Amino acid sequence: MKALETKNLGITFGGLKAVDGFTISIEQGQLYGLIGPNGAGKTTVFNMLTGVYKPGSGAFFLEGQPLLGKSPVEISKCGIARTFQNIRLFDKQSVLDNVKLGLHNRFPYSAISGVLRLPSYFKNEKLMDETAIELLKVFDLDGEAYTIAANLPYGKQRKLEIARALATQPKLLLLDEPAAGMNPNETAELMENIRFIRDRFKISILLIEHDMSLVSGICEEITVLNFGKILTSGKTADVLSDPEVIKAYIGE
Amino acid sequence: MSFISYLVNGVSLGGIYALIALGYTMVYGIAKMLNFAHGDVIMVGGFTVFMTMSLGGVSPAVAVLAAIIVCTLLGVTIEKVAYKPLRNATPLAVLITAIGVSYLLQNLALLIFGSNSRTFKSVVPVKAWKVNDTLTISGEAITTIVVSLVIMLALTLFINKTKIGSAMLAVSEDRGAAQLMGINVNRTISITFAIGSALAAVASVLLCSSYPQINAYTGAMPGIKAFTAAVFGGIGSIPGAMVGGILMGIIENLSRAYISSQIADAIVFSVLIIILLIKPTGIMGKKYNEKV
């Protein structure tokens, strides 16, 4: 079964076809890249896959399950999680609380037991703390569990965003420009991290990236988007040497 | 000694303002709207206690419980019917709707109960405390101070220590990111309205017990003053609403005692204007520096 399949996804914003005929399929455990010039519609694809935008046409399936028309909350429960191009952590809350927010749906207890502090409240909060710390250890952030998220350095904020997304226990992780603003050393470390996450959590990853060293370094397959349409898809090395792709990126 | 008595009564009145202000500030922080119908929920709570006790003949405790249930359901219903369809509308449309709901509740109460004030029988069983010959603290004041402090403590614990409280903070910070983490924004907003309205019900019981009269406009003035208290403390901030409410009560009572009872309200609102001129975000409001 494919991890993700999209069929002819499309969306229109007031007459402008932002994305049109978007069809890809991602294998289980695959690292898949989505590249394209600025304004090509990459983030729009992410917004459709997470239910933020309702696609005007097409359909998409996570491990065979149709997700079209579901709300962001339902899609998150089904197993798609994402990070953001411009980091969107809950800045005023601690690192630990950020991860615990990702765990929100995995440890249910009612508001009533929260008010009355029934045993289920203590049990679930304890489990959430342990799970969150466990996850923070993977990213070497457990030492800063009680730091306010806004006070973390930039690179660690990016890591925390990935940890928070993983807390929702996704089957598919969407990374929106994870290497933005990183220097070559940090990018190299990030590549290791992404591979490690994929193997450790047994998930598939779809990532948007402009950094070609990262894309060619870790992505097994890529799709190039230009003006909302797929220019080409295939094995990374083949696609990146395609004259059409080079033309779209750097002109003739 | 009379100063202490004025001060205690001020803290007691302030506790009521604080409970109401919490409703304003939580809804503002999380749903980003001013719920001007909040004051009238207090009136509904008061009438619920009045009706269940005088007509139903139930005990005060049952009446208070009934008021809490009625107000909670009313708050959640108002949110579902009037505000939820306007989730993505301009703030002005939501504001006007809130004012409309406020008038609707007032006029429904006028229609059902008429315009005469009813005498409200205090539900507080605590006896007045005679400290010495010149100073006596009423049972209502003691109860109000204790109840409001306990509720504020419980609310602070709830917001900071439970995942639902944490989800509320997350929704107030970034609604979009919160729902992508699987947090149900509509449900979180409903819970916020439920908590705010339950607090308003408690405030209504305390208010009507201390000032034993009730009519269709009972909630209007305390509602406005509590809103002022929320702005005074920094709207959106929970500790701000508590501090703002208690300060408002103290200022009002002291100016009523030492300056003039006629212009006490004017003094209260002038203090608000001065505070906002000096610190526009309120006492506890955070200052945001825009990044350029």
Chai-1 contact restraints between the chains, C-beta under 6 A:
chainA,res_idxA,chainB,res_idxB,connection_type,confidence,min_distance_angstrom,max_distance_angstrom,comment,restraint_id
A,T50,B,L180,contact,1.0,0.0,6.0,A-B,restraint_1
A,P72,B,Q179,contact,1.0,0.0,6.0,A-B,restraint_2
A,P72,B,L180,contact,1.0,0.0,6.0,A-B,restraint_3
A,V73,B,Q179,contact,1.0,0.0,6.0,A-B,restraint_4
A,V73,B,G182,contact,1.0,0.0,6.0,A-B,restraint_5
A,V73,B,N184,contact,1.0,0.0,6.0,A-B,restraint_6
A,S76,B,G182,contact,1.0,0.0,6.0,A-B,restraint_7
A,K77,B,G182,contact,1.0,0.0,6.0,A-B,restraint_8
A,R88,B,D174,contact,1.0,0.0,6.0,A-B,restraint_9
A,R88,B,A177,contact,1.0,0.0,6.0,A-B,restraint_10
A,F90,B,A170,contact,1.0,0.0,6.0,A-B,restraint_11
A,F90,B,E173,contact,1.0,0.0,6.0,A-B,restraint_12
A,D97,B,S166,contact,1.0,0.0,6.0,A-B,restraint_13
A,L101,B,A170,contact,1.0,0.0,6.0,A-B,restraint_14
A,L101,B,M181,contact,1.0,0.0,6.0,A-B,restraint_15
A,G102,B,M181,contact,1.0,0.0,6.0,A-B,restraint_16
A,H104,B,K163,contact,1.0,0.0,6.0,A-B,restraint_17
A,H104,B,G182,contact,1.0,0.0,6.0,A-B,restraint_18
A,H104,B,I183,contact,1.0,0.0,6.0,A-B,restraint_19
A,N105,B,G182,contact,1.0,0.0,6.0,A-B,restraint_20
A,A111,B,I164,contact,1.0,0.0,6.0,A-B,restraint_21
A,A111,B,I191,contact,1.0,0.0,6.0,A-B,restraint_22
A,G114,B,T162,contact,1.0,0.0,6.0,A-B,restraint_23
A,G114,B,I164,contact,1.0,0.0,6.0,A-B,restraint_24
A,V115,B,F158,contact,1.0,0.0,6.0,A-B,restraint_25
A,T168,B,G182,contact,1.0,0.0,6.0,A-B,restraint_26
